[in-house]
Amino acid sequence: MALTCIQHCQRCTSLLRSRSVGITTLQYSTDAQHWPAALWNSFIVPVLPSLLQRSPNPSQTRQRWNLGVRSYCESHAKVQPSQTKHRNTDELPGTDMVSYQNPVSHQLIDGGMLLKEWQTAFDLDDAPGHSALEEISHEEAVRMDIPAALPPVSISLKDYVNESETLGKLVQLGVQLWKLEQRPNVGSMLLRLDFQTDVTPRLVFLKQLGVEDSRLGYLISHNPFILTESLENLQARVAYLRSKKFSAESVASMVSRAPYLLNFSVKRMDNRLGFYQQQLGLSAQKTRDVVARLPRLLCGSLETVKENLKICKLEMGFRENELQHIVTVIPKVLTANKRKLTQIFDYIHNTMNIPHDLIVKFPQVLNAKYLRIKERHLFLQYLDKAQYDPAKPNYICLDKLVSLPDEAFCTEVASATLKDFELFQKTIVAQPRMTSFSERHFTHNSTQTFFRQNNMASRAPATTGRLLVSFRKWYYNAAGFNKIGLMRDDTIHEDSDVKEALRRLPEKVYNDRMFRLKRALDLSMKQAVLPKEQRTQYEEDVHYLEPYLKEVIRERKEVEEWSKK
């Protein structure tokens, strides 16, 4: 039994010194055969049974093992001379001779654990971890998990701009990523693109084509799919346009103003050009001019074009040659809104009594705003200047009627002031303006009117009631609007609340207001005032709009409060 324990100890000592996990064979020292029996008993017996019992505490096992190793080293140093002596002799003492037997494997297998597995578990338990400065192999580096720098999923492209070269360069070009990320699958498509191999060649192609730097961002913002088109297809489509005798400047302008133009095949562009030439009966040169001026004709739907052509011929009554002239001057007529087009023509032809030939001569009136035409015509009619026949004196050109700004129209055409025209616009009962202005916010107090907003007495120190009333009368007369028969609520600024309050006025009150405004406009045009006995007096001035304005503002605030909840 002692011999078996010594053999176990020698095997484990060799394992500890080598610190190798992958040992499959054990080296046995022959020094153990020359040890005295007393040394065996003092060294092995207290240590090895704890190892063979497989103590569940690894730290206790290591402590006992280290104690046995130290004892072995001390004993090994003492017996070294005797070992040398025995090695130099041919025969060894019989008491020190030990016959070798190897029952270890059998005993360890019976204990439930193979020797190789036990050695591996022991060494791994005692092995230190990797150092931060230690070099690792390629296989270990491949197996390492590195956290991703980019989020796998995001609802916005802003999370990838700092990490993606493509997105960063597109932002520098002026591309509006906030628009592109709202379109399905466009964001993921941009992230998959490589700037050097996918984006740069197409940008260089567009630059060589003649597209300006300032238009690149606009083009990609509206058509990011041009970055996925092959260069061969893009070059073939440009070559087709050049073969149809479009100049290089025209092609560059068409691509800049119609971003999707180069995404359509050569066959489709050829069919579109043939359609317009056949339907309009134009020559090849005029067809090129129309398409060059409105390149989206090659990209948009043909149904709108067909409907507008049918309306112009059947409902409006234009002849073929008249329609050709209109289209060549104003190509936008082909893609205009059908309701707007018929509304403008009906007012010009049936209300203003302008014949077809005059409309054909100035087709830009069909592209003007309906409300602008109506307001200016009524203003000229009020001044008795609405004369559009070129054969008669005081002729008003239709081009000036619709193209000049308000101030130039008043001075050059109407011979009036801008203030007079703005005052006249308040007298027109019409639908809300169709123009799109930026939202304007007015600080409006429901209890304030034109007079109270400008009342200097309200900022003066407290005075007697008689002095306050006298000052208000003086200021009321100094304001001047009573000289032309207006009340204070007639001059209030018409914001959205005031307009809604005006709609709620009783019919009689509203008609009286319109009468005062028209009379004031007439006096202003004649640069005259009312006699003193006909002027509006301070006591006669009634805040007729104030209660309705309070009601409108209260309802608006209630809606705003409910919308916040």
C-alpha positions as CSV (number, residue, x, y, z in Angstrom):
1,M,0.0,0.0,0.0
2,A,2.8,2.4,0.8
3,L,4.5,1.7,-2.5
4,T,1.3,2.6,-4.3
5,C,1.0,5.9,-2.4
6,I,4.6,6.7,-3.3
7,Q,3.9,6.1,-6.9
8,H,0.9,8.3,-6.8
9,C,2.9,11.1,-5.1
10,Q,5.6,10.9,-7.7
11,R,3.1,11.2,-10.5
12,C,1.4,14.2,-9.0
13,T,4.8,15.9,-8.3
14,S,5.8,15.6,-11.9
15,L,2.4,17.1,-12.9
16,L,2.9,20.0,-10.5
17,R,6.3,20.9,-11.8
18,S,5.4,20.7,-15.5
19,R,2.0,22.5,-15.0
20,S,0.9,21.0,-18.3
21,V,-2.8,20.4,-18.8
22,G,-2.5,18.1,-21.8
23,I,-0.2,15.4,-20.2
24,T,-1.3,11.9,-21.3
25,T,1.6,9.9,-20.0
26,L,3.3,10.0,-16.6
27,Q,7.0,10.0,-15.9
28,Y,8.1,7.8,-13.0
29,S,11.3,8.5,-11.2
30,T,13.5,5.6,-10.2
31,D,14.6,7.6,-7.1
32,A,11.6,6.3,-5.2
33,Q,13.0,2.8,-5.5
34,H,16.0,3.8,-3.3
35,W,14.1,5.7,-0.6
36,P,14.0,4.3,2.9
37,A,10.7,3.0,4.1
38,A,10.7,5.5,6.9
39,L,10.7,8.4,4.5
40,W,7.9,6.9,2.6
41,N,5.7,6.6,5.6
42,S,6.5,10.1,6.9
43,F,5.8,11.8,3.5
44,I,3.0,10.0,1.7
45,V,0.6,8.6,4.3
46,P,-0.8,11.9,5.7
47,V,-1.2,13.6,2.2
48,L,-2.3,11.2,-0.5
49,P,-5.5,9.8,1.1
50,S,-7.1,13.3,1.0
51,L,-6.3,13.5,-2.7
52,L,-7.7,10.1,-3.5
53,Q,-10.9,10.9,-1.6
54,R,-11.4,13.9,-4.0
55,S,-12.1,16.5,-1.4
56,P,-14.9,18.8,-2.4
57,N,-12.9,21.8,-1.3
58,P,-10.2,22.6,-4.0
59,S,-8.4,25.1,-1.7
60,Q,-7.9,22.5,1.0
61,T,-6.6,20.1,-1.6
62,R,-4.0,22.6,-2.9
63,Q,-2.8,23.3,0.7
64,R,-2.3,19.7,1.5
65,W,-0.6,19.1,-1.8
66,N,1.8,22.0,-1.3
67,L,2.7,20.6,2.2
68,G,3.5,17.2,0.7
69,V,5.7,18.8,-1.9
70,R,7.7,20.8,0.6
71,S,8.2,17.6,2.7
72,Y,9.3,15.8,-0.4
73,C,11.8,18.5,-1.4
74,E,13.4,18.4,2.1
75,S,13.6,14.6,2.1
76,H,14.9,14.6,-1.4
77,A,17.8,16.8,-0.5
78,K,18.8,14.5,2.5
79,V,18.8,11.3,0.5
80,Q,20.6,12.6,-2.5
81,P,24.1,11.3,-1.4
82,S,22.8,7.9,-0.7
83,Q,21.1,7.9,-4.1
84,T,24.4,8.7,-5.7
85,K,26.1,5.9,-3.9
86,H,23.5,3.4,-4.9
87,R,23.7,4.5,-8.5
88,N,27.4,3.9,-8.7
89,T,27.1,0.3,-7.5
90,D,26.0,-2.6,-9.6
91,E,23.8,-4.2,-6.9
92,L,21.3,-2.5,-4.6
93,P,20.4,-3.5,-1.1
94,G,17.6,-5.9,-1.0
95,T,15.7,-3.9,1.6
96,D,15.5,-1.0,-0.7
97,M,14.4,-2.9,-3.8
98,V,10.8,-2.5,-4.8
99,S,9.0,-4.3,-7.5
100,Y,6.9,-2.0,-9.6
101,Q,3.1,-2.5,-9.8
102,N,0.6,-0.1,-11.4
103,P,-2.8,-0.4,-9.8
104,V,-3.3,3.4,-9.8
105,S,-5.5,3.5,-12.9
106,H,-7.7,0.8,-11.6
107,Q,-8.1,2.5,-8.2
108,L,-8.9,5.9,-9.8
109,I,-11.4,4.5,-12.2
110,D,-13.1,2.7,-9.3
111,G,-13.2,6.1,-7.5
112,G,-15.3,7.5,-10.3
113,M,-12.7,9.7,-12.1
114,L,-10.0,9.0,-14.7
115,L,-6.5,10.1,-13.9
116,K,-6.2,12.3,-17.0
117,E,-9.4,14.1,-16.2
118,W,-8.3,14.6,-12.6
119,Q,-5.0,16.0,-13.6
120,T,-6.7,18.4,-16.1
121,A,-9.2,19.6,-13.6
122,F,-6.5,20.2,-11.0
123,D,-4.3,22.3,-13.4
124,L,-7.2,24.4,-14.7
125,D,-8.4,25.2,-11.2
126,D,-4.9,26.5,-10.3
127,A,-4.1,28.2,-13.7
128,P,-4.1,32.1,-13.8
129,G,-6.2,34.1,-16.2
130,H,-5.0,36.0,-19.3
131,S,-3.2,39.2,-18.8
132,A,-4.3,42.4,-20.5
133,L,-0.9,42.7,-22.2
134,E,-0.6,39.0,-23.2
135,E,-0.7,38.2,-26.9
136,I,-3.5,35.9,-28.0
137,S,-3.7,33.6,-31.0
138,H,-5.8,34.2,-34.1
139,E,-8.3,31.6,-33.2
140,E,-8.9,33.1,-29.7
141,A,-9.3,36.5,-31.3
142,V,-11.9,35.2,-33.7
143,R,-13.9,33.6,-30.9
144,M,-13.9,36.8,-28.8
145,D,-17.2,38.7,-28.6
146,I,-16.8,42.4,-29.5
147,P,-19.8,44.7,-28.8
148,A,-21.2,46.3,-31.9
149,A,-20.5,50.0,-32.4
150,L,-23.8,50.6,-34.2
151,P,-27.3,49.8,-32.8
152,P,-28.9,46.9,-34.7
153,V,-32.3,48.6,-34.9
154,S,-33.2,52.3,-34.8
155,I,-36.1,54.5,-35.9
156,S,-33.8,57.3,-37.0
157,L,-30.7,57.6,-39.2
158,K,-29.1,60.1,-36.7
159,D,-27.9,57.1,-34.6
160,Y,-25.7,56.0,-37.5
161,V,-24.4,59.3,-39.0
162,N,-21.3,59.6,-36.8
163,E,-20.3,55.9,-37.5
164,S,-21.3,55.6,-41.2
165,E,-19.1,57.3,-43.7
166,T,-21.8,57.3,-46.3
167,L,-24.4,59.1,-44.2
168,G,-21.8,61.6,-43.0
169,K,-20.8,62.5,-46.6
170,L,-24.5,62.7,-47.7
171,V,-25.2,65.2,-44.9
172,Q,-22.3,67.3,-46.0
173,L,-23.8,67.3,-49.5
174,G,-27.1,68.7,-48.1
175,V,-29.2,65.5,-48.3
176,Q,-32.2,65.7,-46.0
177,L,-32.0,62.4,-44.1
178,W,-35.1,63.2,-42.1
179,K,-37.1,62.9,-45.3
180,L,-35.4,59.7,-46.4
181,E,-35.8,57.9,-43.1
182,Q,-39.6,58.3,-43.4
183,R,-39.7,56.2,-46.6
184,P,-39.8,52.5,-46.2
185,N,-36.5,50.5,-46.7
186,V,-34.6,53.6,-47.8
187,G,-32.6,54.0,-44.5
188,S,-31.4,50.4,-44.6
189,M,-30.5,50.8,-48.2
190,L,-28.3,53.8,-47.5
191,L,-26.5,52.0,-44.6
192,R,-25.6,49.1,-46.9
193,L,-24.0,51.5,-49.5
194,D,-20.2,52.0,-49.5
195,F,-19.3,55.6,-50.1
196,Q,-16.2,54.9,-52.2
197,T,-17.6,52.1,-54.4
198,D,-21.3,52.9,-54.6
199,V,-21.8,56.7,-54.0
200,T,-18.7,58.4,-55.3
201,P,-18.9,57.0,-58.9
202,R,-22.5,58.2,-59.3
203,L,-21.7,61.7,-57.8
204,V,-18.8,62.0,-60.3
205,F,-21.1,61.0,-63.1
206,L,-23.7,63.7,-62.1
207,K,-20.9,66.3,-61.9
208,Q,-19.6,65.4,-65.3
209,L,-23.2,65.6,-66.6
210,G,-23.4,69.2,-65.5
211,V,-25.4,69.0,-62.3
212,E,-24.5,71.8,-59.9
213,D,-23.1,71.1,-56.4
214,S,-26.1,72.9,-54.8
215,R,-28.5,70.5,-56.6
216,L,-26.9,67.2,-55.6
217,G,-28.5,67.3,-52.2
218,Y,-31.9,68.1,-53.6
219,L,-31.6,65.3,-56.2
220,I,-30.6,62.6,-53.7
221,S,-33.1,63.8,-51.1
222,H,-35.9,63.2,-53.7
223,N,-34.5,60.2,-55.4
224,P,-32.0,58.2,-53.3
225,F,-32.5,55.2,-55.6
226,I,-30.2,56.8,-58.2
227,L,-27.3,55.6,-56.0
228,T,-28.3,52.0,-56.8
229,E,-28.7,52.4,-60.5
230,S,-25.8,51.0,-62.5
231,L,-23.5,53.4,-64.3
232,E,-24.1,51.6,-67.6
233,N,-27.9,52.3,-67.4
234,L,-27.3,56.0,-66.4
235,Q,-24.9,56.5,-69.3
236,A,-27.3,54.8,-71.7
237,R,-30.2,57.1,-70.8
238,V,-28.1,60.2,-71.0
239,A,-26.8,59.0,-74.4
240,Y,-30.4,58.6,-75.6
241,L,-31.4,62.1,-74.6
242,R,-28.4,63.5,-76.4
243,S,-29.3,61.4,-79.5
244,K,-32.7,63.1,-79.5
245,K,-30.8,66.4,-79.8
246,F,-31.2,67.6,-76.3
247,S,-28.2,69.9,-75.5
248,A,-25.9,69.1,-72.6
249,E,-27.2,72.1,-70.7
250,S,-30.8,70.9,-71.2
251,V,-30.0,67.4,-70.0
252,A,-28.3,68.7,-66.9
253,S,-31.2,71.0,-66.1
254,M,-33.7,68.3,-66.7
255,V,-31.9,65.9,-64.4
256,S,-31.7,68.6,-61.7
257,R,-35.4,69.5,-61.8
258,A,-36.7,66.0,-62.4
259,P,-34.7,63.7,-60.0
260,Y,-36.4,60.5,-61.2
261,L,-35.7,61.1,-64.9
262,L,-32.6,58.8,-65.1
263,N,-34.4,56.0,-63.2
264,F,-36.7,55.4,-66.2
265,S,-35.6,53.1,-69.0
266,V,-34.8,54.3,-72.5
267,K,-37.9,52.6,-73.9
268,R,-40.2,54.5,-71.5
269,M,-38.6,57.9,-72.3
270,D,-39.0,57.1,-76.0
271,N,-42.7,56.3,-75.6
272,R,-43.3,59.5,-73.6
273,L,-41.7,61.7,-76.2
274,G,-43.7,60.0,-79.0
275,F,-46.9,60.4,-77.0
276,Y,-46.5,64.2,-76.6
277,Q,-45.5,64.7,-80.2
278,Q,-48.5,62.7,-81.4
279,Q,-51.2,64.1,-79.0
280,L,-50.1,67.7,-79.3
281,G,-49.3,67.6,-83.0
282,L,-46.0,69.4,-82.3
283,S,-42.8,69.2,-84.3
284,A,-39.8,67.5,-82.8
285,Q,-38.1,70.8,-81.9
286,K,-41.2,72.1,-80.1
287,T,-41.7,68.8,-78.3
288,R,-38.1,69.0,-77.1
289,D,-38.7,72.6,-75.9
290,V,-41.8,71.6,-74.0
291,V,-40.1,68.6,-72.3
292,A,-37.0,70.6,-71.5
293,R,-39.1,73.3,-69.8
294,L,-41.2,70.8,-67.8
295,P,-39.1,67.6,-67.5
296,R,-41.5,65.9,-65.1
297,L,-43.7,65.2,-68.2
298,L,-41.4,62.2,-68.8
299,C,-41.8,61.0,-65.2
300,G,-45.4,61.7,-64.1
301,S,-48.6,59.9,-64.9
302,L,-50.2,60.3,-68.4
303,E,-53.7,60.2,-67.0
304,T,-53.6,63.8,-65.8
305,V,-52.2,65.0,-69.1
306,K,-55.0,63.2,-71.0
307,E,-57.7,64.7,-68.8
308,N,-56.4,68.2,-69.1
309,L,-56.1,67.9,-72.9
310,K,-59.7,66.7,-73.0
311,I,-60.9,69.6,-70.8
312,C,-59.2,72.2,-72.9
313,K,-60.7,70.9,-76.1
314,L,-64.2,69.9,-75.0
315,E,-65.1,72.0,-72.0
316,M,-63.1,75.2,-72.7
317,G,-63.5,75.0,-76.5
318,F,-59.9,75.7,-77.5
319,R,-59.0,74.6,-81.1
320,E,-56.0,72.4,-81.9
321,N,-53.7,75.3,-82.9
322,E,-54.7,77.4,-79.9
323,L,-54.0,74.5,-77.6
324,Q,-50.6,74.0,-79.1
325,H,-49.7,77.6,-78.5
326,I,-50.9,77.5,-74.9
327,V,-48.8,74.3,-74.2
328,T,-45.7,75.7,-75.8
329,V,-45.9,78.9,-73.7
330,I,-47.2,77.4,-70.4
331,P,-46.4,73.6,-70.3
332,K,-47.7,73.5,-66.8
333,V,-51.2,73.5,-68.1
334,L,-50.8,69.8,-68.9
335,T,-50.2,68.9,-65.3
336,A,-52.3,71.6,-63.5
337,N,-55.1,70.7,-61.1
338,K,-58.3,70.1,-63.1
339,R,-60.6,72.0,-60.7
340,K,-58.3,75.0,-60.5
341,L,-57.9,75.1,-64.3
342,T,-61.7,75.1,-65.0
343,Q,-62.4,77.6,-62.2
344,I,-59.9,80.1,-63.5
345,F,-61.1,79.8,-67.1
346,D,-64.7,80.1,-66.1
347,Y,-64.1,83.4,-64.2
348,I,-61.9,84.9,-67.0
349,H,-64.1,83.9,-69.9
350,N,-67.6,84.2,-68.4
351,T,-67.2,86.9,-65.7
352,M,-64.5,89.1,-67.1
353,N,-65.8,88.4,-70.7
354,I,-62.4,87.8,-72.1
355,P,-62.6,85.9,-75.5
356,H,-60.6,82.8,-76.4
357,D,-58.2,84.6,-78.7
358,L,-57.1,87.0,-75.9
359,I,-56.6,84.1,-73.5
360,V,-54.5,82.3,-76.1
361,K,-52.5,85.6,-76.5
362,F,-51.8,85.7,-72.8
363,P,-52.0,82.1,-71.6
364,Q,-50.2,82.9,-68.4
365,V,-53.6,83.9,-66.8
366,L,-54.4,80.1,-66.7
367,N,-51.4,79.6,-64.4
368,A,-52.2,82.5,-62.1
369,K,-54.0,82.3,-58.7
370,Y,-57.8,82.5,-58.8
371,L,-58.1,84.8,-55.8
372,R,-55.5,87.3,-57.2
373,I,-57.4,87.5,-60.5
374,K,-60.7,88.0,-58.7
375,E,-59.6,90.7,-56.3
376,R,-57.8,92.7,-58.9
377,H,-60.6,92.5,-61.4
378,L,-63.2,93.7,-58.8
379,F,-60.9,96.5,-57.7
380,L,-60.5,97.7,-61.3
381,Q,-64.3,97.3,-61.8
382,Y,-64.9,99.4,-58.7
383,L,-62.6,102.1,-60.2
384,D,-64.4,101.7,-63.6
385,K,-61.1,100.6,-65.2
386,A,-61.8,97.0,-66.0
387,Q,-61.3,97.3,-69.7
388,Y,-59.5,94.4,-71.3
389,D,-60.2,95.0,-75.0
390,P,-57.0,96.0,-76.9
391,A,-59.1,97.9,-79.4
392,K,-60.5,100.3,-76.9
393,P,-58.8,103.1,-74.8
394,N,-57.5,102.5,-71.3
395,Y,-56.7,98.9,-72.2
396,I,-55.6,96.7,-69.2
397,C,-53.1,94.0,-70.3
398,L,-53.8,90.6,-68.8
399,D,-50.2,90.0,-68.3
400,K,-49.8,92.9,-66.0
401,L,-53.1,92.0,-64.3
402,V,-51.7,88.7,-63.0
403,S,-47.9,89.1,-62.9
404,L,-47.2,92.4,-61.2
405,P,-46.9,92.5,-57.4
406,D,-49.6,94.4,-55.4
407,E,-47.7,97.7,-55.1
408,A,-46.7,97.8,-58.8
409,F,-50.3,96.8,-59.8
410,C,-51.8,99.7,-57.8
411,T,-49.4,102.3,-59.1
412,E,-49.1,101.2,-62.7
413,V,-52.4,99.7,-63.5
414,A,-55.0,100.9,-61.0
415,S,-53.5,104.3,-60.3
416,A,-54.3,103.9,-56.6
417,T,-52.4,103.4,-53.4
418,L,-51.6,100.0,-51.8
419,K,-53.6,101.1,-48.7
420,D,-56.7,101.6,-50.8
421,F,-56.4,98.2,-52.4
422,E,-55.9,96.5,-49.0
423,L,-58.9,98.3,-47.6
424,F,-60.9,97.2,-50.6
425,Q,-59.9,93.6,-50.0
426,K,-61.7,93.7,-46.7
427,T,-65.0,94.4,-48.5
428,I,-64.8,91.3,-50.6
429,V,-66.8,88.4,-49.3
430,A,-64.9,85.4,-50.6
431,Q,-63.5,82.1,-49.7
432,P,-60.4,82.0,-47.6
433,R,-57.1,82.7,-49.3
434,M,-55.6,79.8,-51.2
435,T,-52.1,81.1,-50.7
436,S,-49.8,79.3,-48.2
437,F,-48.2,81.8,-45.8
438,S,-46.2,80.9,-42.8
439,E,-48.3,80.9,-39.6
440,R,-48.5,84.3,-37.9
441,H,-49.1,84.6,-34.2
442,F,-50.9,87.7,-33.0
443,T,-51.2,88.6,-29.3
444,H,-54.8,89.5,-29.2
445,N,-57.0,90.6,-26.3
446,S,-60.7,90.0,-26.7
447,T,-61.5,93.3,-24.8
448,Q,-59.2,95.4,-27.0
449,T,-60.2,97.2,-30.2
450,F,-58.3,99.4,-32.5
451,F,-58.9,102.4,-30.3
452,R,-58.0,100.6,-27.1
453,Q,-54.8,99.2,-28.5
454,N,-53.7,102.8,-29.2
455,N,-55.2,104.4,-26.2
456,M,-52.6,106.6,-24.6
457,A,-54.9,107.5,-21.8
458,S,-54.7,103.9,-20.5
459,R,-51.0,104.4,-19.8
460,A,-51.5,107.8,-18.1
461,P,-51.8,108.3,-14.3
462,A,-55.2,108.1,-12.7
463,T,-57.3,111.2,-13.5
464,T,-60.8,112.3,-12.9
465,G,-63.5,110.6,-15.0
466,R,-64.3,113.9,-16.8
467,L,-60.7,114.4,-17.9
468,L,-60.4,110.8,-19.1
469,V,-63.5,111.0,-21.2
470,S,-62.4,114.3,-22.7
471,F,-59.0,112.8,-23.6
472,R,-60.6,109.8,-25.2
473,K,-62.9,112.0,-27.3
474,W,-59.9,114.0,-28.5
475,Y,-57.9,110.9,-29.4
476,Y,-60.9,109.4,-31.1
477,N,-61.3,112.4,-33.3
478,A,-57.5,112.6,-33.9
479,A,-57.3,109.1,-35.1
480,G,-59.1,110.2,-38.3
481,F,-61.1,107.1,-39.1
482,N,-64.4,108.7,-38.0
483,K,-63.9,111.3,-40.7
484,I,-64.6,108.7,-43.3
485,G,-67.5,107.2,-41.3
486,L,-65.8,104.2,-39.7
487,M,-66.1,102.7,-36.3
488,R,-63.3,101.4,-34.2
489,D,-64.2,97.8,-34.7
490,D,-64.2,98.4,-38.5
491,T,-60.5,99.0,-38.4
492,I,-59.5,96.1,-36.2
493,H,-56.8,93.8,-37.6
494,E,-58.4,90.7,-39.1
495,D,-56.7,87.7,-37.7
496,S,-58.2,84.2,-37.5
497,D,-60.3,85.0,-34.4
498,V,-61.6,88.2,-35.9
499,K,-62.5,86.5,-39.2
500,E,-64.5,83.9,-37.3
501,A,-66.3,86.6,-35.3
502,L,-67.2,88.4,-38.5
503,R,-68.8,85.2,-39.8
504,R,-71.1,85.1,-36.7
505,L,-72.3,88.7,-37.0
506,P,-76.1,89.2,-37.7
507,E,-76.9,90.0,-41.3
508,K,-77.9,93.6,-40.6
509,V,-74.8,94.4,-38.5
510,Y,-72.6,92.8,-41.2
511,N,-74.3,94.8,-44.0
512,D,-73.9,98.0,-42.1
513,R,-70.2,97.3,-41.6
514,M,-69.8,96.6,-45.4
515,F,-71.6,99.8,-46.2
516,R,-69.2,101.8,-44.0
517,L,-66.1,100.1,-45.5
518,K,-67.2,100.8,-49.1
519,R,-68.1,104.4,-48.3
520,A,-64.7,104.8,-46.6
521,L,-63.0,103.3,-49.6
522,D,-64.8,105.6,-52.0
523,L,-63.9,108.6,-49.9
524,S,-60.3,107.5,-49.7
525,M,-60.1,107.1,-53.5
526,K,-61.5,110.6,-53.9
527,Q,-59.3,111.9,-51.2
528,A,-62.3,113.4,-49.4
529,V,-63.9,113.2,-46.0
530,L,-67.5,113.3,-44.7
531,P,-69.0,116.5,-43.4
532,K,-68.8,117.0,-39.7
533,E,-72.4,116.3,-39.1
534,Q,-72.1,112.9,-40.9
535,R,-69.0,111.7,-39.1
536,T,-69.1,109.0,-36.5
537,Q,-69.2,110.4,-33.0
538,Y,-67.6,109.0,-29.9
539,E,-70.9,108.3,-28.3
540,E,-72.3,106.6,-31.4
541,D,-69.3,104.2,-31.7
542,V,-70.5,100.7,-30.6
543,H,-68.3,97.7,-30.0
544,Y,-70.5,95.4,-32.1
545,L,-67.7,92.8,-32.7
546,E,-66.5,92.5,-29.1
547,P,-69.0,89.9,-27.7
548,Y,-68.6,87.6,-30.7
549,L,-64.8,87.9,-30.5
550,K,-64.9,86.9,-26.8
551,E,-66.9,83.9,-27.7
552,V,-64.5,82.8,-30.4
553,I,-61.5,83.2,-28.2
554,R,-63.1,81.3,-25.4
555,E,-64.0,78.4,-27.7
556,R,-60.5,78.3,-29.2
557,K,-58.9,78.2,-25.7
558,E,-61.2,75.3,-24.7
559,V,-60.2,73.4,-27.8
560,E,-56.5,74.0,-27.0
561,E,-57.0,72.8,-23.4
562,W,-58.7,69.6,-24.5
563,S,-56.0,68.9,-27.1
564,K,-53.4,69.0,-24.3
565,K,-55.2,66.4,-22.3
